[in-house]
Amino acid sequence: MTGTEDLRASADLHAALGQPGSGRLRYAAAMHFYAKGLIAPEVLEVYRTCSPQDREDPAALLAARGLTLDVPPPDAPELAIRLLIEEMDRYLATLPGPGVAEVRSLIARWRDGPVTTASPANAIVGEHLAPALAALTPTHPALAAAIRAAAPHLSWVTYDSYPPEEIGPSFRQGHAFASLIGEGAAIKADDFDLGLFLIAPHVLYRDHAHPAPELYAPLTGPHGWRFGPGAPLTVKGPHEPVWNLPEAPHLTKVGPTPFLCVFGWTRDTKHPAHVIPAADWAELEAMRIEG
């Protein structure tokens, strides 16, 4: 069972007894699996019979009639990751601008692959994800809830390909990212990377570039951006996507709220990013963007 619809239906089929509307939810899920030929009509009838009463357990009636249900409950971490990808795709569908359609087409191509979960602790995530989600929740509660549910099952890592003296200590010690689809990600893909990127407040992600075309879809803000050393810093709010062409210089100055974004690299993902020197990093490190 790999499709998101099947996983969601499996979760509904095993919905907790007494939950308001759970009887109808279980019956609808049973119809889903009946239509796919995965449960017998006699089993479907049991779920129909029990549907008016949220506290009535279909398992008891199945046992009384000598019937069995062969649809197991979903793996909770896998379900959380697949539902997060679904919510991320739904969110991206609301955004304008270049790169969005390309990222969504690659999500559709790879999203149904097998899921590998992880649970390593990460200090940046432990400290800064909650306030980022608190900022996101009022406008996008479903996406925030999906990130919150999946985050413990993702591998959050620090990008360490930059020379430490070039990228600076605040970024090295103040960020984490988790790939949901990609090489070494929760769902494997070739030459595509989709994930979440988290940076602590006020951190400067210095001027850099990479061969991969890149979509940033910021979920929090305001944050500062510039697109080349010496260029002016532009402050953008949340939900204003940024599309970086291959080798196009870009810099991010995080505001008072932790930076959280959906990112997508659409090709050339094995080629690392590199820092582009600039003379004003100390000034930008010290500046503060008002919320």
C-alpha positions in Angstrom: 0.0 0.0 0.0 1.9 3.0 -1.2 -0.6 5.6 -2.6 -1.6 8.5 -0.4 -5.3 7.8 -1.0 -4.9 4.2 0.2 -2.9 5.2 3.3 -5.5 7.9 4.2 -8.4 5.4 3.6 -6.6 2.8 5.8 -6.2 5.4 8.6 -10.0 6.2 8.2 -10.8 2.5 8.2 -9.1 2.1 11.6 -10.5 5.4 13.0 -10.8 5.5 16.8 -14.2 4.4 18.1 -16.4 7.2 19.4 -14.7 9.9 17.3 -17.6 12.0 15.9 -18.3 10.9 12.4 -16.0 8.0 12.6 -18.7 5.4 11.7 -19.3 7.1 8.4 -15.6 7.6 7.9 -14.9 3.9 8.4 -17.7 3.0 5.9 -16.4 5.4 3.3 -13.0 3.9 3.6 -14.5 0.4 3.3 -16.2 1.4 0.1 -12.8 2.7 -1.2 -11.2 -0.7 -0.6 -14.2 -2.6 -1.9 -14.1 -0.7 -5.2 -10.4 -1.8 -5.5 -11.4 -5.4 -4.9 -9.5 -5.6 -1.6 -12.5 -6.4 0.7 -15.5 -8.7 0.2 -19.1 -7.5 -0.1 -19.9 -9.2 3.2 -17.2 -7.1 5.0 -18.5 -3.9 3.4 -22.0 -4.7 4.7 -20.6 -4.9 8.2 -19.1 -1.4 7.9 -22.4 -0.2 6.5 -24.3 -1.7 9.4 -22.0 -0.1 11.9 -21.8 3.3 10.3 -24.6 5.1 12.1 -23.0 4.5 15.5 -19.6 6.0 16.0 -18.9 3.7 19.0 -19.9 0.4 17.4 -16.8 -1.7 16.6 -17.0 -3.4 13.2 -14.3 -5.8 14.4 -16.8 -7.4 16.8 -19.4 -7.9 14.1 -16.9 -9.2 11.7 -15.8 -11.8 14.3 -19.4 -12.7 15.0 -20.0 -13.4 11.3 -16.7 -15.3 10.8 -15.3 -12.6 8.6 -11.8 -11.1 8.5 -10.4 -7.7 7.4 -7.2 -7.9 5.4 -6.4 -4.2 5.3 -3.8 -3.4 8.0 -3.6 0.0 9.7 -1.1 2.3 8.1 2.4 2.8 9.3 2.1 6.2 11.1 5.5 7.7 10.0 4.9 6.7 6.4 1.4 8.2 6.5 2.7 11.4 8.0 5.4 11.9 5.3 3.0 11.2 2.5 0.4 13.5 3.8 3.1 16.2 4.2 4.1 15.8 0.6 0.4 16.1 -0.4 0.0 19.3 1.6 3.2 20.7 0.2 2.0 20.1 -3.3 -1.4 21.6 -2.5 0.4 24.7 -1.1 2.6 25.0 -4.2 -0.4 24.9 -6.4 -1.5 28.3 -4.9 1.7 30.1 -5.7 2.5 32.1 -8.9 5.8 32.4 -10.6 8.5 30.3 -12.5 9.6 27.0 -11.2 6.4 26.0 -9.4 4.9 23.9 -12.2 8.3 22.2 -12.7 8.6 21.2 -9.1 5.1 20.0 -8.9 5.5 17.8 -12.0 8.5 16.2 -10.4 6.6 15.7 -7.2 3.9 13.8 -9.2 6.6 11.7 -10.8 8.3 10.5 -7.6 5.9 10.8 -4.7 4.6 7.2 -4.7 8.0 5.6 -4.2 8.8 3.6 -1.0 9.2 5.6 2.2 12.2 5.4 4.5 11.8 7.1 7.9 14.4 8.5 10.3 14.4 10.0 13.7 17.7 11.7 14.5 17.5 14.6 17.0 18.5 18.0 15.7 19.1 20.9 18.0 18.1 23.6 15.4 14.8 21.8 14.8 14.1 21.4 18.5 14.6 25.1 19.1 13.2 26.8 16.0 10.7 24.6 14.2 7.9 25.2 16.8 8.0 29.1 16.5 8.1 28.8 12.7 5.0 26.6 12.7 3.3 29.0 15.2 3.8 31.7 12.6 2.5 29.5 9.8 -0.6 28.0 11.6 -2.9 31.0 11.5 -2.9 31.1 7.6 -2.1 27.5 6.7 -3.1 25.3 9.6 -3.2 22.0 7.5 0.3 22.5 6.2 1.6 23.4 9.6 0.0 20.4 11.2 1.4 18.1 8.4 5.0 19.5 9.0 4.6 19.0 12.8 3.5 15.4 12.4 6.2 14.4 9.9 9.1 16.3 11.3 10.1 13.7 13.9 10.3 11.0 11.1 12.6 13.0 8.8 16.4 13.2 8.6 17.3 16.8 9.5 20.9 17.5 8.5 23.3 20.4 8.3 24.7 21.3 4.9 28.5 20.9 5.4 29.9 21.2 1.9 30.8 24.9 2.3 34.3 25.7 3.7 33.6 26.9 7.3 35.6 30.1 6.9 33.6 31.1 3.8 30.0 30.4 5.0 30.6 31.7 8.5 29.8 30.1 11.9 26.2 31.5 12.4 24.9 29.7 9.3 26.8 26.5 10.0 25.5 26.3 13.5 22.0 27.7 12.8 20.3 25.7 10.0 19.0 22.3 9.1 17.2 20.8 6.2 15.2 17.7 5.5 14.7 16.1 2.1 11.4 14.4 1.5 12.0 13.4 -2.1 15.5 13.0 -3.5 18.7 11.0 -3.3 19.0 9.8 0.3 15.6 11.3 1.1 12.5 9.8 2.7 11.4 8.9 -0.9 14.2 8.2 -3.3 14.4 10.2 -6.6 17.0 10.8 -9.2 18.2 14.3 -9.9 15.4 16.0 -7.9 15.3 17.3 -4.3 12.3 18.4 -2.4 12.3 19.3 1.2 12.1 21.7 4.1 14.7 24.3 5.1 15.0 25.9 8.5 17.3 28.7 9.6 17.5 30.4 13.0 16.4 34.0 13.5 18.7 36.8 12.3 21.2 34.4 10.6 22.8 35.5 7.3 23.0 32.8 4.6 25.8 34.4 2.7 25.9 35.0 -1.1 26.2 31.6 -2.9 25.2 29.9 -6.1 24.8 26.3 -7.4 24.2 24.6 -10.8 20.8 23.4 -9.7 17.7 25.6 -10.5 16.1 26.2 -7.2 12.6 27.1 -5.9 12.2 28.6 -2.5 8.7 28.9 -1.2 9.0 30.7 2.2 6.4 29.8 4.8 7.5 32.5 7.2 8.7 36.1 7.0 9.7 38.8 6.6 13.2 37.9 5.5 15.7 39.7 3.4 16.9 38.6 -0.1 19.5 39.8 -2.6 20.6 38.4 -5.9 24.3 39.3 -6.2 27.0 40.9 -4.1 26.5 44.6 -3.8 22.8 44.3 -4.9 20.2 45.9 -2.6 18.6 43.8 0.1 14.9 43.3 -0.6 12.6 42.3 2.2 9.9 39.8 1.3 7.0 38.4 3.3 5.9 34.8 3.5 4.5 33.0 0.6 6.4 35.0 -2.0 8.3 32.4 -4.0 11.9 32.9 -5.2 13.2 31.1 -8.3 17.0 30.9 -8.6 18.3 30.1 -12.1 21.5 27.9 -12.4 24.5 29.7 -10.9 22.4 32.8 -10.1 23.9 34.4 -6.9 21.5 34.7 -3.9 21.6 35.6 -0.2 19.1 35.3 2.6 19.0 37.4 5.7 16.6 35.9 8.2 14.2 38.1 10.1 13.0 37.8 13.7 10.9 34.6 12.9 12.8 31.5 12.0 13.1 31.0 8.3 11.1 27.9 7.1 10.6 27.2 3.5 9.7 24.5 1.0 12.6 24.1 -1.4 13.0 22.3 -4.7 16.1 21.5 -6.8 14.9 20.4 -10.2 18.2 19.0 -11.7 22.0 18.9 -11.2 21.4 18.1 -7.6 24.7 16.3 -7.1 26.7 19.5 -7.8 27.4 21.4 -4.6 26.8 25.0 -3.9 29.6 27.5 -3.5 30.1 30.8 -1.7 30.5 34.0 -3.6 32.7 36.5 -1.7 31.2 39.9 -0.7 32.6 42.8 1.3 29.5 43.6 3.4 28.8 40.4 5.3 29.7 41.8 8.7 27.3 44.7 8.2 24.5 42.3 7.1 25.3 39.9 10.0 24.7 42.8 12.4 21.6 44.2 10.9 18.1 43.3 12.1 14.9 43.0 10.0 11.8 44.2 11.8 8.8 41.9 12.0 
